[in-house]
Amino acid sequence: MGGGSSSFVVTAQPPKVLMEAVLVSSAVVAIAEIGDKTQLLALVLAARFRKPLIIILGILVATLANHALAASLGVLVASWLSPDLLRWILGLSFLAMAIWTLIPDAVDSDDTTTSSRLGPFLATLVAFFLLEIGDKTQIATIALSARFHDLLWVTVGTTAGMMLANVPAVLLGDVAAKKIPLKIVHGIAAAIFAVMGILMLVNLGRRLFSF
């Protein structure tokens, strides 16, 4: 089954579509990341090492690597599937993520204990990369790259979203965490994923969800 002219060449798409890929990916992941286990990990690492700039750099590198791989998989899957089958898979995936977003996350102390001997940068890079595997923001990256048929700009968008959520967590620590109404934010994120899934399944909004 072919998905048309899906490719890793981002210049094949008009600038408006690329900008949409960046903005949608950034917004969706930023909201989904709030209260997520990787954001909780960022808080733990910030408290442990007290080197915020190095931790932020580690998060950036880990996210770029992880999400580039995830986006590559999404584009590859989109190229294998027919538009109709892809639409159903993505629609159901977004609905599943809506439910997943409502489930509270926690960080196991073992997630940081082993890697802490590596120093702040490598500890952050390794722990963040590993914890992001199979996380909802990584799954969202796969779905978004399949939806937009784009590796580079979806990776840019999802990475920007991760940094928007995690940089304040690292710099402000528990002060920021305590002021965020997690239930409301999770509800908003779940609603966004649910709307995207429903629109995809009923094939509405052809401009926003066209293949």
Secondary structure, DSSP 8 states (H G I E B T S, - for coil): ---SS--S-GGGS-HHHHHHHHHHHHHHHHHHHTT-HHHHHHHHHHHHH--HHHHHHHHHHHHHHHHHHHHHHHHHHHHHS-HHHHHHHHHHHHHHHHHHHTS-----THHHHTGGGG-HHHHHHHHHHHHHTT-HHHHHHHHHHHHHT-SHHHHHHHHHHHHHHHHHHHHHTHHHHHHS-HHHHHHHHHHHHHHHHHHHHHT--TTTT--
